[in-house]
Amino acid sequence: MKIKFILLFFICIIMQVSAQDARQILDKASAAYNKAGGMHAVFTVNIEEVKQKVTHSQDGEAYLKGNKFKINVPDGITWFDGKTQWVYAKGGDEVNVSNPTGDELAGVSPSVLLSIYKTGYKLNYKGEKKEGGKTVLVVDLIPVKIKEYSKMTVTLDKATYLFTSVSLYGTSGVNNYLKIRKLQSGMNLPDATFIFNKKEYPNVDIIDLR
């Protein structure tokens, strides 16, 4: 259920210039996200199983504030308050509680994604393109060490430096493509938005995995 999205390819003689441009773009994106305040995003995720030649699609929404988030998709809800994560499968009878690592959060948390690029990744600025009537900047990232993903491509609105899409290429043959269809920033979101509320799920067992 975790929506993950990570890193792409870095090549050629011009790679040093490309990496410098990519880092400057992601620095601006990080600053823009930190200034945006509470955010609500409506998105679509396409999950591609390469070998089976099958693609699944699902819509969802996310509430974001700093390093906190709440993600609601058809099969479940994930809350993260900056330290603790709660994962609930809709219709189920339990919620799993954990303290996820940075790598585990990278695919679902913009604040983590906008900090991990600083070390451990090769960066490549791919240029501009048109996407849904907007001009977007395309940046590829590749992890230096082997991970469960081989590359990630992110696109950012040139006017705002906020994310418009993230593509994650998995090493197991499963790729995830997330497209943000609607984004509202400057929202006043209370911290309780990002915490699992037992009162709303009285019949759910809490499974502590910490």
N, C-alpha and C positions, 0 to 999 in steps of 0.2 A: 504494500500500500504506500510505502514511502515513495514519494515522488522524488527521483534522483536525477540530478542533472550535473556532468563534469567534462572533459578536456580534449583538445584536438592536436593538429600537427604543425610542426615547426621545421622549415627547410630553407636551403639555398644560401647564396653568398650575402643576400640582403637581410638575413635573419636578425642581425644585431640592431639595425635600424627599425625593422618591423617590431621587435620585442620592445624597444624603447617606446615606440608609438603606442603599442598595446598597453604597456604599463601606465602611461600617462592617461589613456582613456579609462582604464579601470580605476585609477586614482580619482578621476573626476566622477566616475560612477559611484564610488564609495562615498564621496562627499555629498553627492546628490541624494543618495539613499538616506544618509544620516540626517539630512535637512528636511526630508519629505514628511516626517512625523508618522502618525498612524496611517496605514494603507489598507485598502480592500482591493483584491485582484480577482477577476473572473478569468478562468483559463480552460484550455483544452489540452489533454495529454494523449498523444498517440504512442502506443507501446508496440514496437515492431519485433517479432520473433523471426530473425533472419533466415535460419535454416528451414523453418516450417513455412516461410513466406506468408505469415499471418500478421495482421495488424489489428490491435484493439484500441478503441477510442473511448475516453471518458471525460466529462466536464467536471469542474470543481470550482471552489472559491477558497481564498486565503485571506486571513487578517494578519498584518505584519506591523511590528513596532520595534525598531532596534534589533536586538537579537532574539526577540520573542515572535512566535507565530502560532496560528491555528489554521489547519488545513482540513477542509471538508470535501471529501469525494464520495461517490455513490456507495463504496463498500466500507467506508470508515472515516474516523476523525482522529487527527493528531494534534495534541496541544504541546507547546514547549514554552516554559517560562524563563528561559535563559540558563537553566541548569537541569531541570527535570522534564522528562518527556512522558506523555501518556498516549497510548495507542489503543483505540477502541474499534473493533470490527462491528459494524452495524448489525443488529439482530443477534449478536453474541451475548455471552454472559460473563465476560471478563474484560478488564482493561490492563494492559501491560505497562509497568512503570520502569523507566531506566534513566541513566545519566549518559546520553550518547556522546561519542567522540566527535571531534571536528570533522573527520572524514565522513562519518555517518550523517552529519548534518549538512554537509556541503551541497548535497543535491536538493535540499528543501529549504534552506535558510539563506536568503540573499546576503545577510550580514556576514555569515560565515564564508560564503562564496567570495564576497568582496574583501576578505582578509587573507584567505588561503593562497591567493595568486601571488602574494608577495614573496613566498619562498616555496621551493619544491616543485615549481612548474615552469615549463618553457612557454613563452607567449608569442603569438603571431597575429599582427593586425592584418586582416584580409581586405580591408577597404570598405567602401560604402555601397549600399544597394537600396532599392525601393522595396518597401514591405508594407502593404496595406495603406498606401498613400503617404507613408512617412519615409524619410530618409533615415536609415539605420546604419550604425557602425558594427562591423563584424569582427569579433576577436576569438581566436582559437587558443586553447590551453592544453598542454600535455603534461601529465605527471612524470616527474623524473624517475620515481620508483614505481614498480609494478603495483597496480591497484585493481579493483574490480571493474574499472572503466579504463579505456585506452585514450579517450579524448573527449573534449567538450567544446561546443561552439556557443557563444553567447552573442546576442544582438541587442544593441541599446539605441533608444531614440536619440538621434543627433541633437534634437532641440532640448531635451531634458536630462539625458544620460541615464534614464531609468530603463530597466530591462523590458524587452518586448518578446524575446523568446530564448529558450535554452535547449540545446540538443546534447544528449548524453549517449556516448557510444560504449556499450558494455563489452568486456572481454569474453563474456559467456554467450555472446550472440544475441543479446536483447538490447535494443536501443530505445531510448525515451526521448520524445520530442514535445516540449512544453511551449505552448503559444498563449501569451497573455492577450485576451480579447477586450478586456476593460480594466482600467486602473484608476482608482481614486486615492488621492493623497491628502495629507493635512487633516486626517480624522483624529478625533479624541477617543482613543480606545483605552478603557480601564485595564489594569493589569489582570483582573479576574477573567478577561477574555481568553487568556492564554493558559488557564489552569483548569484541569478536570474538576468538575463539580459533582461530587458523589450524590448530592441531593437530587440532581437531575437524572441519575441513573441508580435508583435505590436497590435494584436487583442484580447489579453487576459486581462481581468479585474483583478485588484489586490484587493483581499478581506482581509482587515487587521483585524485579530482576536486578536490582542494584547490588 
